[in-house]
């Protein structure tokens, strides 16, 4: 394997981590919609934190090694249309994901406050926070952007 | 380089193969994490199992079927017998097929564990075995991604 092959391989490992962690976070998001107690919310939040860590690792690794690869390979350039499209889509996905992390942190904060005040039963306010439509829309936007990045990477329009 | 010169008729099969691979990888991550952090919580134990059954299994089927389609489109099935398959392809097949058997074993053990939990019996040990198999499969998938992208040998 050449040095370039290694960079390509690491780039795709980070990309797989990113998409895999997104699938994982969707499983948690769907599961959160039926969580109505502080304990259930906090348990799911622990799993969401692992998914968030993996997503951030994937986002940073994929863009770093992707740009490095575009510089290394003589047949591609960082200013190629499909590379720029991928960077724009990555920026949209990153912004949407970072904002969705904030949205999905709110139910955990509420659950901690409920536990601190001795309320451990089901809460309608907590259920509503777990079913945040803003968070859901941001996840849909991020997921659509990442699917488009994969399509862009495979077809390489204009290359 | 290979990605750059890949004929366009293979792109859709590759997309399906990648979608299947990342879905099964994500389901394995969700399952292993849920089972690892469950601390006896029935909801998380069930989440760990159903992530594998409802998300991972369809992903695994898509990965394998699309992989086979790609294999035929790239004419690997027409290699003369004296020329062996490249190592990276063999690694892919080992992970998909033997990993698939392990995956089904994890599902069977996890299913028995969930059934025992539902009837009020101890099923945590079976689900912990499912977690260990999921962790092994995660490592195997990382090796497969490295082999199929870096194409050593």
Interface residues (C-beta under 8 A of the other chain):
Chain A: X1 X5 X6 X8 X9 X12 X13 X16 X19 X20 X21 X22 X23 X24 X26 X27 X28 X31 X39 X40 X43 X44 X46 X47 X50 X51 X54 X73 X75 X76 X150 X151 X154 X155 X156 X159
Chain B: X1 X3 X4 X8 X11 X14 X15 X18 X19 X21 X22 X23 X25 X26 X27 X28 X29 X30 X33 X34 X37 X38 X41 X43 X44 X47 X51 X55 X59 X141 X142 X145 X146 X149 X150 X151 X152
